């Protein structure tokens, strides 16, 4: 029993699994809001201090913000979102590092592509267009990140020892 509720025949009921999934995803979204705040404050701070239209510098500013957000994400997701299944072992940290590198690359590619082809061509102010492109990049990379973390990084081990 415990805090997981009543199990039926040794198995969790469908409603328990759905509630657990919704609860975990809600936590992930809340952590994502914190990460977005960290990421956007850093990106916009750098854009305000050192304005640029260079894809290189936009990508560099973005990468720095994403790295800070990823560090925040690891702490909160390991301890809170996936706290019941996260082990904090070396292999888990390595998997998280790999997923972080993929997240940075995906985020940068989408940001540069969106800012160049989708936004700047619409004659919006630079600050607005950069933030719209960043929103698209954050949405796509966060969606992919949840799947990677849930299926690859923080996996629940079954009794047989296999995931």
NULO-380598 format. One record per residue: x negated, z, y of N, C-alpha, C in turn; residue number from 1. Coordinates in Angstrom, 2 decimals, decimal comma. Atoms other than C-alpha are relative to their C-alpha. Last residue first. Layout:
<pts>
X/Z/Y/X/Z/Y/X/Z/Y/NUM
...
</pts>
This chain:
<pts>
-0,91/0,04/-1,16/-13,71/-17,26/-1,56/1,35/-0,61/-0,34/163
-0,05/1,33/-0,58/-15,31/-16,44/-4,94/0,96/0,01/1,18/162
1,24/0,21/-0,74/-16,27/-12,88/-5,84/-0,06/-1,37/0,64/161
0,93/0,68/0,90/-13,62/-12,73/-8,55/-1,35/-0,23/0,66/160
0,55/-0,96/0,98/-11,81/-10,15/-6,41/-1,01/-0,64/-0,93/159
-0,99/-0,41/1,00/-11,36/-12,68/-3,62/-0,68/0,91/-1,02/158
0,43/0,19/1,38/-13,78/-12,73/-0,67/1,12/0,45/-0,94/157
-0,33/-1,13/0,88/-12,16/-13,07/2,74/-0,46/-0,36/-1,40/156
-0,86/0,28/1,14/-13,95/-15,62/4,87/0,24/1,26/-0,81/155
-0,61/-1,29/0,38/-15,34/-14,99/8,33/1,02/-0,24/-1,11/154
0,84/-1,13/-0,43/-17,72/-17,93/8,88/0,54/1,33/-0,52/153
1,41/0,10/0,35/-16,27/-20,90/6,97/-0,79/1,27/0,31/152
0,25/0,58/1,32/-12,48/-21,02/6,82/-1,46/0,07/-0,44/151
-0,93/-0,49/1,02/-11,43/-18,69/9,65/-0,37/-0,49/-1,39/150
0,17/-1,44/0,20/-14,46/-19,24/11,86/0,87/0,51/-1,15/149
1,33/-0,26/0,57/-14,48/-23,02/11,38/-0,18/1,48/-0,28/148
0,03/0,48/1,39/-10,74/-23,32/11,92/-1,32/0,29/-0,67/147
-0,83/-0,90/0,81/-10,85/-21,16/15,02/-0,03/-0,41/-1,47/146
0,72/-1,24/0,25/-13,79/-23,16/16,41/0,82/0,97/-0,85/145
0,92/0,26/1,10/-11,96/-26,49/16,08/-0,73/1,29/-0,40/144
-0,83/0,29/1,17/-9,14/-25,19/18,24/-0,86/-0,26/-1,23/143
-0,56/-1,28/0,48/-11,59/-23,64/20,68/0,86/-0,20/-1,24/142
1,06/-0,73/0,70/-13,55/-26,92/20,97/0,49/1,35/-0,52/141
0,40/0,68/1,25/-10,41/-28,94/21,73/-1,04/0,83/-0,76/140
-1,13/0,05/0,94/-8,93/-26,52/24,27/-0,43/-0,60/-1,34/139
-0,23/-1,34/0,56/-12,25/-25,73/25,96/1,12/-0,02/-1,03/138
1,11/-0,35/0,89/-13,17/-29,39/26,42/0,22/1,35/-0,67/137
-0,13/0,85/1,19/-9,75/-30,26/27,86/-1,08/0,37/-1,01/136
-1,18/-0,46/0,72/-9,95/-27,31/30,26/0,22/-0,79/-1,28/135
0,40/-1,21/0,72/-13,51/-28,26/31,24/1,18/0,54/-0,81/134
0,81/0,44/1,14/-12,35/-31,75/32,17/-0,41/1,20/-0,86/133
-0,94/0,65/0,92/-9,65/-30,23/34,37/-0,73/-0,49/-1,26/132
-0,78/-1,04/0,67/-12,22/-27,87/35,88/1,05/-0,58/-0,95/131
0,88/-0,71/0,94/-14,65/-30,66/36,67/0,77/1,05/-0,79/130
0,22/0,87/1,16/-11,85/-32,77/38,19/-0,91/0,67/-1,03/129
-1,23/0,08/0,79/-10,75/-29,93/40,46/-0,24/-0,82/-1,26/128
-0,22/-1,32/0,56/-14,27/-29,19/41,73/1,23/0,02/-0,90/127
0,95/-0,29/1,07/-14,99/-32,89/42,19/0,27/1,34/-0,68/126
1,19/-0,72/-0,47/-11,88/-33,60/44,25/-0,86/0,44/-1,18/125
-0,27/-1,41/-0,27/-9,60/-36,03/42,43/-1,24/0,64/0,59/124
0,26/-0,38/-1,39/-10,20/-39,76/42,76/0,44/1,42/0,34/123
-1,30/-0,27/-0,61/-8,62/-40,66/39,39/-0,13/0,49/1,45/122
-0,63/1,27/-0,37/-11,78/-42,28/38,05/1,33/0,18/0,72/121
0,63/0,50/-1,23/-13,52/-38,91/38,17/0,62/-1,32/0,45/120
-0,31/-0,76/-1,19/-11,02/-37,48/35,66/-0,58/-0,63/1,27/119
-1,40/-0,34/-0,18/-10,71/-39,49/32,49/0,30/0,54/1,39/118
-0,94/1,08/0,26/-13,93/-41,42/32,15/1,46/0,34/0,28/117
0,43/1,34/-0,39/-16,74/-39,33/33,60/1,14/-1,02/-0,10/116
0,28/0,02/-1,44/-15,28/-35,85/33,59/-0,38/-1,39/0,47/115
-1,24/-0,16/-0,78/-13,64/-36,37/30,21/-0,27/-0,07/1,49/114
-0,85/1,17/0,19/-16,80/-37,78/28,61/1,25/0,10/0,87/113
0,65/1,14/-0,67/-19,07/-35,11/30,11/0,88/-1,24/-0,12/112
0,05/-0,22/-1,45/-16,71/-32,28/29,17/-0,58/-1,21/0,73/111
-1,35/0,19/-0,54/-15,95/-33,68/25,70/0,00/0,17/1,52/110
-0,36/1,42/0,14/-19,63/-34,11/24,85/1,38/-0,25/0,62/109
0,75/0,83/-0,96/-20,53/-30,69/26,26/0,40/-1,46/-0,06/108
-0,44/-0,34/-1,34/-17,77/-28,82/24,38/-0,69/-0,88/1,05/107
-1,34/0,58/-0,16/-18,54/-30,60/21,10/0,51/0,23/1,42/106
0,12/1,46/-0,01/-22,26/-29,81/21,40/1,36/-0,66/0,25/105
0,68/0,40/-1,25/-21,65/-26,18/22,39/-0,07/-1,52/0,09/104
-0,92/-0,25/-1,11/-19,11/-25,68/19,59/-0,60/-0,45/1,32/103
-1,02/1,06/0,04/-21,38/-27,28/16,98/0,97/0,12/1,17/102
0,70/1,23/-0,39/-24,20/-24,95/18,05/0,97/-1,18/0,00/101
0,22/-0,07/-1,45/-21,82/-21,99/17,88/-0,69/-1,26/0,51/100
-1,28/0,35/-0,63/-20,64/-22,99/14,38/-0,13/0,03/1,52/99
-0,24/1,43/0,24/-24,27/-23,02/13,22/1,30/-0,43/0,68/98
0,94/0,75/-0,83/-24,86/-19,63/14,81/0,17/-1,50/-0,13/97
-0,54/-0,06/-1,35/-21,70/-18,24/13,19/-0,91/-0,78/0,96/96
-1,17/0,90/-0,05/-22,91/-19,46/9,82/0,60/-0,01/1,39/95
0,55/1,36/0,04/-26,28/-17,76/10,46/1,15/-1,02/0,08/94
0,56/0,29/-1,33/-24,53/-14,54/11,52/-0,58/-1,41/0,06/93
-1,13/0,16/-0,92/-22,44/-14,59/8,34/-0,48/-0,34/1,41/92
-0,59/1,31/0,29/-25,52/-15,17/6,19/1,18/-0,29/0,92/91
0,84/1,09/-0,51/-27,26/-12,23/7,89/0,63/-1,38/-0,22/90
1,22/0,25/0,75/-24,47/-9,75/7,23/-0,71/-1,24/0,56/89
1,15/-0,16/-0,88/-21,93/-8,63/9,83/-1,34/-0,24/-0,69/88
0,96/-0,92/0,59/-19,31/-8,14/7,14/-1,21/0,25/0,89/87
1,36/0,26/-0,46/-16,24/-9,67/8,73/-0,94/1,05/-0,57/86
0,72/0,81/0,99/-13,09/-9,33/6,60/-1,44/-0,31/0,41/85
-0,32/-0,41/1,37/-11,07/-6,58/8,29/-0,76/-0,79/-1,06/84
0,62/-1,27/0,35/-12,80/-7,06/11,64/0,26/0,46/-1,43/83
0,29/0,12/1,43/-11,80/-10,75/11,86/-0,63/1,29/-0,53/82
-0,82/1,05/0,58/-10,08/-10,50/15,25/-0,17/-0,08/-1,52/81
-1,43/-0,16/-0,20/-11,57/-7,12/16,23/0,82/-1,05/-0,75/80
-0,48/-1,38/0,01/-15,22/-6,45/15,43/1,52/0,13/0,02/79
0,51/-0,74/1,16/-16,39/-9,90/14,41/0,59/1,39/-0,10/78
-0,59/0,53/1,23/-14,13/-11,75/16,84/-0,48/0,75/-1,24/77
-1,42/-0,31/0,10/-15,01/-9,48/19,77/0,64/-0,52/-1,28/76
-0,22/-1,45/0,02/-18,78/-9,50/19,28/1,48/0,31/-0,22/75
0,49/-0,56/1,26/-19,01/-13,16/18,33/0,31/1,49/-0,09/74
-0,90/0,34/1,08/-16,79/-14,29/21,20/-0,44/0,64/-1,32/73
-1,17/-0,86/-0,15/-18,85/-12,52/23,86/0,95/-0,19/-1,18/72
0,51/-1,34/0,29/-21,97/-14,29/22,57/1,14/1,02/0,09/71
0,17/-0,10/1,45/-20,00/-17,54/22,46/-0,55/1,37/-0,39/70
-1,33/-0,21/0,59/-18,84/-17,06/26,06/-0,10/0,16/-1,51/69
-0,43/-1,36/-0,37/-22,44/-16,62/27,25/1,36/0,32/-0,61/68
0,85/-0,94/0,75/-23,50/-19,72/25,32/0,39/1,44/0,31/67
-0,49/-0,04/1,38/-20,51/-21,66/26,71/-0,83/0,98/-0,83/66
-1,28/-0,72/0,03/-21,43/-20,79/30,29/0,53/0,15/-1,41/65
0,31/-1,39/-0,31/-25,05/-21,87/29,76/1,27/0,85/-0,04/64
0,63/-0,61/1,17/-23,94/-25,06/28,03/-0,31/1,47/0,24/63
-1,02/-0,24/1,01/-21,56/-25,93/30,87/-0,59/0,71/-1,21/62
-0,82/-1,11/-0,50/-24,25/-25,52/33,51/1,04/0,39/-1,05/61
0,85/-1,20/0,02/-26,59/-27,73/31,44/0,79/1,22/0,48/60
0,15/-0,41/1,39/-23,85/-30,33/30,77/-0,84/1,28/-0,11/59
-1,32/-0,47/0,39/-23,01/-30,53/34,47/-0,03/0,52/-1,44/58
-0,17/-1,35/-0,54/-26,72/-30,75/35,17/1,37/0,58/-0,31/57
0,99/-0,92/0,56/-27,24/-33,69/32,82/0,24/1,42/0,49/56
-0,45/-0,37/1,34/-24,00/-35,45/33,75/-0,95/1,00/-0,64/55
0,87/0,43/1,09/-25,12/-35,39/37,38/0,56/0,48/-1,33/54
-0,83/0,96/0,73/-22,26/-34,94/39,83/-0,81/-0,57/-1,16/53
0,61/1,16/0,62/-23,81/-31,79/41,21/1,06/-0,92/-0,58/52
-0,90/1,11/0,29/-23,07/-28,76/43,38/-0,76/-1,20/-0,58/51
0,83/1,20/0,14/-25,64/-25,93/43,04/0,88/-1,20/-0,35/50
1,36/-0,25/-0,51/-24,12/-22,62/44,19/-0,86/-1,27/0,02/49
-0,09/-0,38/-1,41/-20,48/-23,68/43,83/-1,38/0,20/0,62/48
-0,43/1,18/-0,77/-21,10/-25,58/40,60/0,12/0,30/1,50/47
1,13/0,93/-0,10/-23,13/-22,65/39,22/0,37/-1,25/0,80/46
1,02/-0,63/-0,84/-20,36/-20,19/40,02/-1,20/-0,92/0,20/45
-0,40/0,18/-1,39/-17,80/-22,60/38,60/-0,97/0,66/0,96/44
0,02/1,42/-0,37/-19,60/-22,85/35,27/0,32/-0,19/1,48/43
1,39/0,47/-0,04/-20,32/-19,10/35,08/-0,07/-1,46/0,43/42
0,67/-0,68/-1,11/-16,82/-18,00/36,07/-1,45/-0,50/0,11/41
-0,38/0,61/-1,27/-15,33/-20,65/33,79/-0,66/0,66/1,20/40
0,47/1,38/-0,07/-17,25/-19,56/30,67/0,29/-0,62/1,37/39
1,47/-0,04/-0,10/-16,69/-15,82/31,14/-0,54/-1,41/0,26/38
0,32/-0,62/-1,28/-12,98/-16,34/31,84/-1,51/0,03/0,22/37
-0,26/1,01/-1,03/-12,64/-18,77/28,95/-0,34/0,54/1,37/36
1,10/0,96/0,04/-14,28/-16,23/26,65/0,15/-1,07/1,08/35
1,19/-0,67/-0,54/-11,84/-13,53/27,70/-1,17/-0,96/0,06/34
-0,23/-0,15/-1,44/-8,94/-15,94/27,16/-1,18/0,72/0,67/33
0,23/1,29/-0,64/-10,41/-16,89/23,78/0,23/0,04/1,50/32
1,46/0,09/-0,12/-10,54/-13,24/22,76/-0,36/-1,30/0,70/31
0,38/-0,98/-1,03/-6,82/-13,12/23,52/-1,51/0,02/0,21/30
-0,37/0,56/-1,31/-6,26/-16,35/21,55/-0,38/0,95/1,14/29
0,95/1,07/-0,30/-8,20/-14,99/18,55/0,29/-0,60/1,37/28
1,26/-0,66/-0,39/-6,14/-11,80/18,64/-1,03/-1,05/0,40/27
-0,26/-0,58/-1,32/-2,97/-13,91/18,60/-1,25/0,71/0,52/26
0,11/1,09/-0,96/-4,41/-15,94/15,70/0,27/0,49/1,42/25
1,41/0,40/-0,13/-5,04/-12,75/13,71/-0,15/-1,10/1,05/24
0,73/-1,09/-0,67/-1,54/-11,39/14,39/-1,47/-0,40/0,22/23
-0,41/0,02/-1,42/0,09/-14,73/13,53/-0,77/1,07/0,77/22
0,57/1,21/-0,61/-1,90/-14,93/10,28/0,33/-0,07/1,48/21
1,45/-0,20/-0,12/-1,09/-11,34/9,35/-0,68/-1,18/0,67/20
0,25/-0,99/-1,07/2,59/-11,85/10,11/-1,48/0,22/0,21/19
-0,33/0,65/-1,27/2,63/-15,04/7,99/-0,27/0,95/1,17/18
1,08/0,95/-0,26/0,84/-13,30/5,11/0,23/-0,69/1,34/17
1,19/-0,78/-0,37/3,22/-10,36/5,28/-1,16/-0,92/0,34/16
-0,19/-0,48/-1,37/6,24/-12,70/5,38/-1,20/0,84/0,46/15
0,20/1,10/-0,94/4,93/-14,53/2,31/0,13/0,50/1,44/14
-1,16/0,85/-0,22/4,69/-11,29/0,35/-0,32/-1,08/1,03/13
-0,62/-0,25/-1,29/1,27/-9,98/-0,63/1,19/-0,95/0,16/12
0,19/1,06/-0,99/0,53/-10,16/-4,33/0,67/0,40/1,31/11
1,43/0,15/-0,27/0,05/-7,30/-6,79/-0,32/-1,07/1,04/10
0,69/0,47/1,20/3,58/-7,76/-8,11/-1,48/-0,21/0,23/9
-0,95/0,31/1,04/5,04/-7,50/-4,59/-0,77/-0,56/-1,19/8
0,36/1,21/0,72/2,81/-5,75/-2,12/0,99/-0,20/-1,13/7
-0,34/0,01/1,41/4,28/-3,31/0,36/-0,42/-1,33/-0,61/6
-1,40/0,09/0,37/2,57/-2,98/3,70/0,17/-0,06/-1,50/5
-0,37/1,39/0,23/-0,98/-3,82/4,78/1,46/-0,16/-0,40/4
-0,57/0,53/-1,22/-1,67/-0,41/6,30/0,42/-1,47/-0,13/3
0,85/-0,06/-1,19/-2,14/1,20/2,93/0,69/-0,57/1,21/2
-0,83/0,00/-1,19/0,00/0,00/0,00/-0,87/0,00/1,24/1
</pts>
